[in-house]
Amino acid sequence: MSIQPALTELPIKTSESGFYRGFSQMVTISSKFLIGGLVVWAIAFPEQSGAVLNSINTFILASFGMWYIWTVALFIIMCIALALWPAAGRLKLGQSHDMPEFSNFSWFSMMFGAGIGVGMLTWAVAEPIYHFNNNPEVIQGITNSASADNIRMAYKWSFLHWGISAWACYAIAGLALGFFSYRRGLPLTMRSSLTPLFGSKLSGAIGHTVDIVAVVATVLGVAQTLGFGVEQFVSGLERIGIGGLTNEAGTANTAGIIVAIVVIMAASTASALSGVGKGIKWLSNINMGLSIALLAFFLIFGSTFFGLQALFVGMWDYLIALPDMLFRVWTTDGVEGSVATKLEGWQGSWSVFYWAWWIAFAPFVGLFLARISKGRTIREFVLGAMIVPSIMCFVWFTWAGGTAIDLTLNGDAGDTIFSVPDGDKIFAMVQYMLSPTLGWLMSVMIVVLLMTYLVTTADSAVLIVNTINAAGDEGPKARPHIIFWGVTLGAVVAALLLVGGLKAIQTAMVIGALPFSVVMVLQCFALVKAIYNDGKRESAGMETTVPNIID
């Protein structure tokens, strides 16, 4: 059977006039209906919505834990294989003459800021502390909770959740979109990445479904990130003297949530209106600069030797244990309180939750990575998108989180850092380390840094959602649609926080991630099939790219 030419056209019907001019009404209206319905349901019937979402979430964690674990393992294997496969690694995400639009610094800044930057400020301190107190080795009696022999285990598990596993999810989505959009000339939207499997059928209902699933997953995944950020932003405002925004437990109250959402979403919507090359690029460069300054503070004034040792020993432990951690699935023995049941519960609360979070975040970060990576080779993209951000995360976790552990274990901090809410831990630590004046100034800088990360994440998400709704059109979008999704994203975060806190957002996100995980597995097969067939097309003298694509 002769090889067929590559599919280079995928018409998607969009409105030619009216409010939805340039947008796919099926995708846009359906997405708005699903997200809007969730917001209204959560606010109007908080108890019912919470019970239903929790039931679905419990079923997914119990029935699909293995699916999430092995799916993320597949993404890592696929990324490494594509980078090492000579026929794939040399291919550009674009035409042979295309060059990268952004410098390496801006590329890494935008990638890190949109992909994971917000989480660093919360979890770089909080997660090592959690695993320092409890992890699978503690549950099995191998190490002791909150003891020196458990430090290495704390970093091994922290690195698992924030290392190459997270970035492999983003890289698969980004590669699939960049390959088919910039090499084939297909629309920059999720359905294009499945053309080797479904062909022109993606112009219809199948393609609409894929894009709707991507929009819903994006909104819920970003809402999860913003939810953590809002809690921390409010804690920061309290630390610098803006009171009345937290409750007795130290978490954001209703006024704090509303204030934070209004400030963040107003700024992000304004930035989104300016586009990727202006507002988002400059914000990304600013937050990378502030991140380096904050990290330098921990390197110089924190537990420097402790952090350095934790970095290299932790990376060694992580790499050695990675194959087992990636494929290990713990299942209960049916006995409440048994080691097996505790291990399954731990994995569901941590690893499975994180894999769902990264998968839900993948359409947003993946499309954004594709947008800023045109002209880079697959090998360059994989190494840049997986290795560099992972190392940045490891450095953050070891110097920021390591300082917190060292101050508690070997210093006089006591429960000063451990006892406060997750979002407040970094503020408690810097104010313990410094004088009141310097501690206040450092807290102000962290609040500004957090603000830039939150705005970068939110405005990027708004642009990405509109790009998918507009059938992959990267051009300027109508202001009402940008404003709508900015308000809607804020409403999702506020509604779920107000009716159920971060748990409600986590539950909705895990549910939304499941259908998109299926799309991502299909993207892996589509990429391999496309690259393999391109090799046969080149041998037959056939074109594998669409020349002279107009940006």
VEXDREN-2710 file (C-alpha; in Angstrom, 1 decimal):
% VEXDREN-2710
k/r/px/py/pz
1/MET/0.0/0.0/0.0
2/SER/1.5/3.4/-1.0
3/ILE/2.0/6.0/1.6
4/GLN/-0.6/8.8/1.5
5/PRO/0.4/12.5/1.6
6/ALA/0.3/14.2/5.0
7/LEU/-2.9/15.9/5.9
8/THR/-2.3/19.7/5.6
9/GLU/-5.9/21.0/5.8
10/LEU/-8.4/20.7/8.6
11/PRO/-11.2/23.1/8.1
12/ILE/-13.1/24.1/11.2
13/LYS/-16.3/26.0/10.8
14/THR/-16.3/29.4/12.5
15/SER/-18.8/32.2/12.6
16/GLU/-18.4/34.8/9.9
17/SER/-20.2/37.6/11.7
18/GLY/-21.8/38.6/14.9
19/PHE/-20.6/38.2/18.5
20/TYR/-18.8/34.9/17.8
21/ARG/-17.1/36.0/14.6
22/GLY/-14.0/34.0/14.1
23/PHE/-14.9/31.5/16.8
24/SER/-16.3/27.9/16.6
25/GLN/-19.7/28.3/18.2
26/MET/-19.9/24.6/19.0
27/VAL/-16.7/24.6/21.0
28/THR/-17.1/28.1/22.6
29/ILE/-20.7/27.9/23.6
30/SER/-20.4/24.3/24.9
31/SER/-17.3/25.2/27.0
32/LYS/-19.1/28.3/28.4
33/PHE/-22.1/26.2/29.2
34/LEU/-20.1/23.5/31.0
35/ILE/-17.9/25.9/33.0
36/GLY/-20.8/28.3/33.7
37/GLY/-23.0/25.4/34.8
38/LEU/-20.3/24.3/37.3
39/VAL/-20.0/27.8/38.8
40/VAL/-23.8/28.2/39.2
41/TRP/-24.3/24.7/40.6
42/ALA/-21.4/25.1/43.1
43/ILE/-22.9/28.4/44.3
44/ALA/-26.6/27.6/44.2
45/PHE/-26.3/24.0/45.6
46/PRO/-23.0/23.9/47.6
47/GLU/-23.9/20.8/49.6
48/GLN/-25.3/18.8/46.7
49/SER/-22.5/19.8/44.3
50/GLY/-19.8/19.0/47.0
51/ALA/-21.3/15.5/47.7
52/VAL/-21.6/14.6/44.0
53/LEU/-18.2/15.8/43.1
54/ASN/-16.6/14.0/46.0
55/SER/-18.4/10.8/45.0
56/ILE/-17.1/11.0/41.5
57/ASN/-13.6/11.9/42.7
58/THR/-13.6/8.9/45.1
59/PHE/-14.6/6.6/42.3
60/ILE/-11.9/8.0/39.9
61/LEU/-9.1/7.7/42.5
62/ALA/-10.1/4.2/43.4
63/SER/-10.7/3.0/39.8
64/PHE/-8.2/5.0/37.7
65/GLY/-5.2/5.4/40.0
66/MET/-3.3/2.8/38.0
67/TRP/-4.3/4.6/34.8
68/TYR/-2.8/7.9/36.0
69/ILE/0.4/6.3/37.2
70/TRP/1.2/4.3/34.1
71/THR/0.0/7.1/31.7
72/VAL/2.5/9.6/33.1
73/ALA/5.2/6.9/32.9
74/LEU/4.3/6.5/29.2
75/PHE/4.7/10.3/28.6
76/ILE/8.2/10.2/30.1
77/ILE/9.2/7.2/28.0
78/MET/7.8/8.8/24.9
79/CYS/9.6/12.1/25.4
80/ILE/12.9/10.4/25.9
81/ALA/12.4/8.1/22.9
82/LEU/11.5/11.0/20.6
83/ALA/14.6/13.0/21.7
84/LEU/16.8/9.9/21.1
85/TRP/15.2/8.8/17.9
86/PRO/17.3/10.3/15.1
87/ALA/14.5/10.6/12.7
88/ALA/12.4/12.6/15.3
89/GLY/15.0/14.5/17.3
90/ARG/16.3/16.5/14.3
91/LEU/12.9/17.6/13.1
92/LYS/11.9/21.3/13.8
93/LEU/8.6/22.5/15.1
94/GLY/8.2/24.5/12.0
95/GLN/9.9/24.7/8.6
96/SER/13.6/24.0/8.1
97/HIS/14.3/27.8/7.8
98/ASP/12.3/28.8/10.9
99/MET/14.3/30.2/13.8
100/PRO/13.2/30.5/17.5
101/GLU/11.2/33.7/18.1
102/PHE/12.3/34.1/21.7
103/SER/15.8/34.1/23.3
104/ASN/16.6/31.1/25.5
105/PHE/16.2/33.3/28.7
106/SER/12.8/34.5/27.6
107/TRP/11.8/31.0/26.5
108/PHE/12.8/29.5/29.9
109/SER/11.2/32.4/31.8
110/MET/7.9/32.1/30.0
111/MET/7.9/28.3/30.2
112/PHE/8.7/28.2/33.9
113/GLY/6.4/31.1/34.8
114/ALA/3.3/29.7/33.0
115/GLY/4.1/26.1/33.8
116/ILE/4.9/25.8/37.4
117/GLY/6.1/29.1/38.9
118/VAL/3.1/29.7/41.2
119/GLY/3.5/26.3/42.8
120/MET/7.1/26.9/43.7
121/LEU/6.3/29.7/46.1
122/THR/3.8/27.4/48.0
123/TRP/5.2/23.9/47.6
124/ALA/8.9/24.5/47.5
125/VAL/8.7/24.9/51.3
126/ALA/5.5/23.1/52.2
127/GLU/6.0/19.8/50.3
128/PRO/9.4/18.7/51.6
129/ILE/8.0/19.4/55.1
130/TYR/5.0/17.2/54.4
131/HIS/7.2/14.3/53.2
132/PHE/9.7/14.9/56.0
133/ASN/6.8/14.0/58.3
134/ASN/5.2/11.3/56.3
135/ASN/5.9/9.3/53.2
136/PRO/5.8/5.7/52.0
137/GLU/9.0/4.8/53.8
138/VAL/7.6/6.2/57.1
139/ILE/4.4/4.2/56.5
140/GLN/6.4/1.1/56.0
141/GLY/8.6/1.7/59.0
142/ILE/11.8/2.1/57.0
143/THR/12.5/5.6/58.2
144/ASN/11.3/7.8/61.1
145/SER/9.0/10.7/60.8
146/ALA/10.6/14.2/61.2
147/SER/14.0/12.7/61.8
148/ALA/17.3/13.1/60.1
149/ASP/17.1/9.7/58.4
150/ASN/13.9/10.8/56.6
151/ILE/15.4/13.9/54.8
152/ARG/16.5/12.0/51.7
153/MET/13.1/10.4/51.4
154/ALA/11.4/13.8/51.7
155/TYR/13.3/15.0/48.6
156/LYS/13.0/11.8/46.6
157/TRP/9.2/12.1/46.7
158/SER/9.1/15.9/46.2
159/PHE/11.3/15.5/43.1
160/LEU/9.0/12.8/41.8
161/HIS/6.0/15.1/41.8
162/TRP/7.7/18.3/40.5
163/GLY/10.4/16.8/38.2
164/ILE/10.4/15.3/34.8
165/SER/7.0/13.7/35.3
166/ALA/5.2/17.1/35.3
167/TRP/7.2/18.4/32.4
168/ALA/6.7/15.3/30.3
169/CYS/3.0/15.9/30.4
170/TYR/3.5/19.4/29.2
171/ALA/6.1/18.4/26.6
172/ILE/3.8/15.7/25.0
173/ALA/1.0/18.2/24.5
174/GLY/3.4/20.9/23.3
175/LEU/5.2/18.6/20.9
176/ALA/1.9/17.3/19.4
177/LEU/0.6/20.8/18.9
178/GLY/3.8/22.3/17.6
179/PHE/4.5/19.4/15.2
180/PHE/1.1/19.4/13.5
181/SER/0.5/23.2/13.5
182/TYR/3.9/24.5/12.5
183/ARG/5.0/21.6/10.2
184/ARG/1.6/20.7/8.7
185/GLY/0.0/24.1/8.8
186/LEU/-3.0/22.8/10.7
187/PRO/-4.9/24.9/13.2
188/LEU/-3.1/25.5/16.6
189/THR/-5.8/23.6/18.5
190/MET/-5.9/20.3/20.3
191/ARG/-7.8/18.4/17.6
192/SER/-5.0/18.9/15.1
193/SER/-2.6/16.7/17.1
194/LEU/-4.8/13.6/16.4
195/THR/-5.0/13.9/12.6
196/PRO/-2.9/10.8/12.0
197/LEU/-5.5/8.8/13.8
198/PHE/-8.8/10.4/12.8
199/GLY/-8.0/12.4/9.7
200/SER/-10.5/14.8/8.3
201/LYS/-13.2/13.5/10.7
202/LEU/-11.7/16.0/13.3
203/SER/-13.4/18.8/11.4
204/GLY/-16.7/17.6/12.9
205/ALA/-18.1/16.3/16.2
206/ILE/-15.0/14.3/17.2
207/GLY/-12.8/17.4/16.9
208/HIS/-15.3/19.6/18.7
209/THR/-15.3/17.1/21.6
210/VAL/-11.5/17.1/21.8
211/ASP/-11.3/20.9/22.0
212/ILE/-14.2/21.1/24.5
213/VAL/-12.4/18.6/26.8
214/ALA/-9.2/20.6/26.4
215/VAL/-10.9/23.9/27.4
216/VAL/-12.6/22.4/30.4
217/ALA/-9.4/20.7/31.6
218/THR/-7.5/24.0/31.1
219/VAL/-9.9/26.0/33.1
220/LEU/-10.0/23.5/36.0
221/GLY/-6.3/22.9/35.9
222/VAL/-5.5/26.6/36.0
223/ALA/-8.1/27.1/38.7
224/GLN/-6.2/24.6/40.9
225/THR/-3.0/26.6/40.5
226/LEU/-4.8/29.9/41.1
227/GLY/-6.5/28.5/44.1
228/PHE/-3.2/27.8/45.8
229/GLY/-1.9/31.1/44.7
230/VAL/-4.9/33.0/46.1
231/GLU/-4.5/31.4/49.5
232/GLN/-0.8/32.4/49.5
233/PHE/-1.4/35.9/48.1
234/VAL/-3.8/36.6/51.0
235/SER/-1.3/35.2/53.5
236/GLY/1.3/37.6/52.1
237/LEU/-1.0/40.6/52.3
238/GLU/-1.7/39.8/55.9
239/ARG/2.1/39.5/56.6
240/ILE/2.8/43.0/55.1
241/GLY/0.1/44.6/57.1
242/ILE/-3.2/44.4/55.1
243/GLY/-5.4/42.8/57.7
244/GLY/-8.9/41.3/57.9
245/LEU/-8.4/38.9/55.0
246/THR/-7.9/35.6/56.9
247/ASN/-9.8/33.6/59.4
248/GLU/-8.7/32.1/62.7
249/ALA/-7.1/29.2/61.0
250/GLY/-4.9/31.5/59.0
251/THR/-6.5/30.8/55.6
252/ALA/-8.3/33.2/53.3
253/ASN/-11.8/34.3/54.4
254/THR/-14.5/35.4/52.0
255/ALA/-13.3/39.0/51.8
256/GLY/-9.7/37.8/51.2
257/ILE/-10.7/35.5/48.4
258/ILE/-12.8/38.2/46.7
259/VAL/-10.0/40.9/47.0
260/ALA/-7.4/38.5/45.7
261/ILE/-9.5/37.3/42.7
262/VAL/-10.5/40.8/41.7
263/VAL/-6.9/42.1/41.8
264/ILE/-5.3/39.1/40.0
265/MET/-7.9/38.7/37.3
266/ALA/-8.1/42.4/36.6
267/ALA/-4.4/42.6/36.0
268/SER/-4.3/39.3/34.1
269/THR/-7.1/40.4/31.8
270/ALA/-5.3/43.6/31.0
271/SER/-2.1/41.7/30.3
272/ALA/-4.0/39.2/28.0
273/LEU/-5.4/42.1/26.0
274/SER/-1.8/43.1/25.2
275/GLY/-0.9/39.6/23.8
276/VAL/2.0/37.1/24.3
277/GLY/4.8/39.3/22.8
278/LYS/4.2/42.2/25.1
279/GLY/2.5/41.8/28.5
280/ILE/3.1/38.1/29.0
281/LYS/6.7/38.2/27.8
282/TRP/7.7/41.2/30.1
283/LEU/5.9/39.8/33.1
284/SER/7.7/36.5/32.6
285/ASN/11.1/38.2/32.4
286/ILE/10.2/40.2/35.6
287/ASN/9.1/37.2/37.6
288/MET/12.2/35.2/36.5
289/GLY/14.4/38.1/37.7
290/LEU/12.6/38.3/41.0
291/SER/12.7/34.4/41.3
292/ILE/16.5/34.5/40.9
293/ALA/16.8/37.2/43.5
294/LEU/14.7/35.3/46.0
295/LEU/16.6/32.1/45.3
296/ALA/19.9/34.0/45.7
297/PHE/18.6/35.0/49.2
298/PHE/18.1/31.4/50.2
299/LEU/21.5/30.4/48.7
300/ILE/23.4/33.1/50.6
301/PHE/21.4/33.5/53.9
302/GLY/19.7/30.1/54.1
303/SER/21.0/26.7/54.9
304/THR/23.5/26.7/52.0
305/PHE/25.4/23.5/52.7
306/PHE/22.3/21.7/53.8
307/GLY/20.6/22.7/50.5
308/LEU/23.6/21.8/48.4
309/GLN/23.8/18.4/49.9
310/ALA/20.1/17.8/49.6
311/LEU/20.2/18.8/45.9
312/PHE/22.8/16.4/44.8
313/VAL/21.9/13.5/47.1
314/GLY/18.3/14.1/46.4
315/MET/18.8/14.0/42.6
316/TRP/20.8/10.8/42.9
317/ASP/18.1/9.1/45.1
318/TYR/15.4/10.4/42.7
319/LEU/17.1/9.1/39.5
320/ILE/17.9/5.7/41.1
321/ALA/14.4/5.2/42.4
322/LEU/12.6/6.7/39.5
323/PRO/11.8/3.5/37.5
324/ASP/10.2/2.0/40.6
325/MET/8.4/5.1/41.6
326/LEU/7.0/5.6/38.1
327/PHE/5.4/2.2/37.9
328/ARG/4.7/1.3/41.5
329/VAL/1.0/1.1/42.2
330/TRP/-0.1/0.4/45.8
331/THR/-3.5/-1.3/46.4
332/THR/-5.4/-1.8/49.6
333/ASP/-5.7/-5.2/51.2
334/GLY/-9.2/-4.3/52.4
335/VAL/-8.1/-3.8/56.0
336/GLU/-8.7/-0.4/57.4
337/GLY/-5.5/1.1/58.9
338/SER/-3.2/-1.5/57.4
339/VAL/0.1/-0.5/55.7
340/ALA/-1.3/-1.4/52.3
341/THR/-4.4/0.7/52.8
342/LYS/-2.3/3.7/54.1
343/LEU/0.1/3.4/51.1
344/GLU/-2.9/3.4/48.7
345/GLY/-4.3/6.4/50.4
346/TRP/-1.0/8.3/50.4
347/GLN/-0.5/7.6/46.6
348/GLY/-4.0/8.8/45.8
349/SER/-3.6/12.0/47.9
350/TRP/-0.2/12.8/46.4
351/SER/1.0/11.1/43.2
352/VAL/-2.4/10.4/41.6
353/PHE/-3.5/13.9/42.5
354/TYR/-0.4/15.5/41.0
355/TRP/-0.6/13.5/37.8
356/ALA/-4.2/14.6/37.4
357/TRP/-3.2/18.2/38.0
358/TRP/-0.4/18.1/35.5
359/ILE/-2.6/16.5/32.9
360/ALA/-5.3/19.0/33.4
361/PHE/-2.7/21.7/33.1
362/ALA/-1.2/20.2/30.0
363/PRO/-3.5/21.7/27.3
364/PHE/-2.8/25.2/28.6
365/VAL/1.0/24.8/29.1
366/GLY/1.3/22.6/26.1
367/LEU/-0.3/25.0/23.7
368/PHE/1.6/27.9/25.3
369/LEU/4.9/25.9/24.9
370/ALA/4.1/25.2/21.3
371/ARG/3.3/28.9/20.7
372/ILE/6.7/30.0/22.1
373/SER/8.8/27.1/20.7
374/LYS/8.3/27.4/17.0
375/GLY/11.6/26.9/15.2
376/ARG/13.1/24.6/17.8
377/THR/13.9/21.0/17.1
378/ILE/12.1/18.1/18.9
379/ARG/15.3/17.2/20.8
380/GLU/15.9/20.8/21.8
381/PHE/12.3/21.2/22.9
382/VAL/12.3/18.0/25.0
383/LEU/15.6/18.8/26.7
384/GLY/14.6/22.4/27.3
385/ALA/11.1/21.7/28.4
386/MET/11.9/18.7/30.7
387/ILE/15.4/19.0/32.0
388/VAL/16.0/22.7/32.7
389/PRO/12.6/23.4/34.5
390/SER/13.0/20.2/36.5
391/ILE/16.4/21.3/37.8
392/MET/15.0/24.7/38.6
393/CYS/12.3/23.0/40.7
394/PHE/14.9/20.8/42.4
395/VAL/17.0/23.9/43.4
396/TRP/14.0/25.7/44.8
397/PHE/12.9/22.7/46.8
398/THR/16.3/22.0/48.3
399/TRP/17.3/25.6/49.2
400/ALA/13.9/27.0/50.2
401/GLY/12.4/23.8/51.7
402/GLY/15.8/22.6/52.9
403/THR/16.3/25.8/54.9
404/ALA/12.9/25.3/56.5
405/ILE/13.7/21.7/57.5
406/ASP/17.2/22.7/58.7
407/LEU/15.8/25.6/60.8
408/THR/13.3/23.2/62.4
409/LEU/15.6/20.2/62.8
410/ASN/18.9/21.9/63.7
411/GLY/17.9/25.4/64.6
412/ASP/15.5/27.1/67.0
413/ALA/12.5/27.6/64.8
414/GLY/10.4/25.0/66.6
415/ASP/6.9/25.0/65.1
416/THR/7.2/28.5/63.7
417/ILE/7.3/27.2/60.1
418/PHE/5.6/23.8/60.4
419/SER/2.5/25.0/62.2
420/VAL/1.2/27.7/59.8
421/PRO/-0.9/27.0/56.6
422/ASP/0.9/25.9/53.5
423/GLY/0.8/29.3/51.7
424/ASP/2.1/31.1/54.8
425/LYS/5.1/28.9/55.3
426/ILE/7.5/30.8/53.1
427/PHE/6.5/34.1/54.8
428/ALA/6.9/32.6/58.3
429/MET/10.4/31.4/57.3
430/VAL/11.8/34.6/55.9
431/GLN/10.4/36.7/58.8
432/TYR/11.9/34.2/61.3
433/MET/15.3/34.5/59.5
434/LEU/15.4/38.3/59.2
435/SER/14.8/41.4/61.4
436/PRO/11.2/42.8/61.3
437/THR/12.1/45.5/58.8
438/LEU/14.0/43.2/56.4
439/GLY/11.4/40.5/56.9
440/TRP/8.7/42.9/55.9
441/LEU/10.6/44.0/52.8
442/MET/11.3/40.4/51.7
443/SER/7.6/39.6/52.2
444/VAL/6.7/42.5/49.9
445/MET/9.0/41.1/47.3
446/ILE/7.5/37.7/47.5
447/VAL/4.0/39.1/47.2
448/VAL/5.0/41.0/44.1
449/LEU/6.7/37.9/42.7
450/LEU/3.6/35.8/43.5
451/MET/1.4/38.4/41.8
452/THR/3.5/38.3/38.6
453/TYR/3.3/34.5/38.5
454/LEU/-0.4/34.5/39.1
455/VAL/-1.0/37.1/36.4
456/THR/1.2/35.4/33.9
457/THR/-0.6/32.1/34.5
458/ALA/-4.1/33.6/34.3
459/ASP/-3.6/35.8/31.3
460/SER/-1.8/33.0/29.4
461/ALA/-4.7/30.7/30.2
462/VAL/-7.2/33.2/28.8
463/LEU/-5.3/33.5/25.6
464/ILE/-5.0/29.8/25.2
465/VAL/-8.7/29.1/25.8
466/ASN/-9.6/31.7/23.2
467/THR/-7.1/30.3/20.7
468/ILE/-8.8/26.8/21.1
469/ASN/-12.2/28.4/20.8
470/ALA/-11.1/30.3/17.7
471/ALA/-10.2/27.1/15.8
472/GLY/-6.4/27.7/16.5
473/ASP/-6.3/31.4/15.4
474/GLU/-3.4/33.0/17.2
475/GLY/-4.3/36.5/16.1
476/PRO/-5.9/39.2/18.2
477/LYS/-9.2/38.2/19.9
478/ALA/-12.3/40.2/20.4
479/ARG/-12.0/42.1/23.7
480/PRO/-15.4/40.8/25.1
481/HIS/-14.2/37.2/24.8
482/ILE/-10.9/37.9/26.6
483/ILE/-12.8/39.7/29.3
484/PHE/-15.4/36.9/29.6
485/TRP/-12.9/34.2/30.1
486/GLY/-10.9/36.4/32.6
487/VAL/-14.0/36.9/34.6
488/THR/-15.1/33.2/34.3
489/LEU/-11.7/31.9/35.4
490/GLY/-11.9/34.1/38.5
491/ALA/-15.5/33.0/39.1
492/VAL/-14.5/29.3/39.0
493/VAL/-11.8/29.8/41.5
494/ALA/-13.9/32.1/43.8
495/ALA/-17.0/29.8/43.7
496/LEU/-15.1/26.6/44.4
497/LEU/-13.0/28.2/47.2
498/LEU/-16.1/29.8/48.8
499/VAL/-18.2/26.6/48.8
500/GLY/-15.6/24.0/49.5
501/GLY/-12.1/25.5/49.7
502/LEU/-9.1/24.1/47.9
503/LYS/-10.6/20.5/48.2
504/ALA/-13.5/21.5/46.0
505/ILE/-11.1/22.8/43.3
506/GLN/-8.9/19.6/43.6
507/THR/-12.0/17.4/43.2
508/ALA/-13.3/19.2/40.1
509/MET/-9.8/19.2/38.6
510/VAL/-9.2/15.4/39.0
511/ILE/-12.6/14.8/37.3
512/GLY/-11.8/17.1/34.4
513/ALA/-8.3/15.6/33.9
514/LEU/-9.5/12.1/33.2
515/PRO/-11.0/12.6/29.7
516/PHE/-8.0/14.7/28.6
517/SER/-5.6/12.0/29.7
518/VAL/-7.2/9.8/27.0
519/VAL/-6.5/12.6/24.5
520/MET/-2.9/12.8/25.6
521/VAL/-2.3/9.0/25.2
522/LEU/-3.7/9.3/21.7
523/GLN/-1.4/12.2/21.0
524/CYS/1.6/9.9/21.7
525/PHE/0.5/7.3/19.2
526/ALA/-0.3/10.1/16.7
527/LEU/3.2/11.6/17.0
528/VAL/4.9/8.3/16.5
529/LYS/2.7/7.4/13.5
530/ALA/3.3/10.8/11.9
531/ILE/7.1/10.8/12.3
532/TYR/7.4/7.2/11.1
533/ASN/5.2/8.0/8.0
534/ASP/7.2/11.2/7.3
535/GLY/10.3/9.0/7.0
536/LYS/8.6/6.9/4.4
537/ARG/7.4/10.1/2.6
538/GLU/10.9/11.5/2.5
539/SER/12.2/8.3/1.0
540/ALA/9.5/8.5/-1.6
541/GLY/10.3/12.2/-2.4
542/MET/7.1/13.5/-0.9
543/GLU/6.7/16.8/1.1
544/THR/6.4/16.4/4.8
545/THR/5.8/20.1/5.6
546/VAL/3.7/22.9/4.2
547/PRO/6.0/25.6/2.9
548/ASN/5.5/29.3/3.3
549/ILE/3.1/29.2/6.2
550/ILE/2.0/32.7/6.9
551/ASP/2.2/33.6/10.6
END
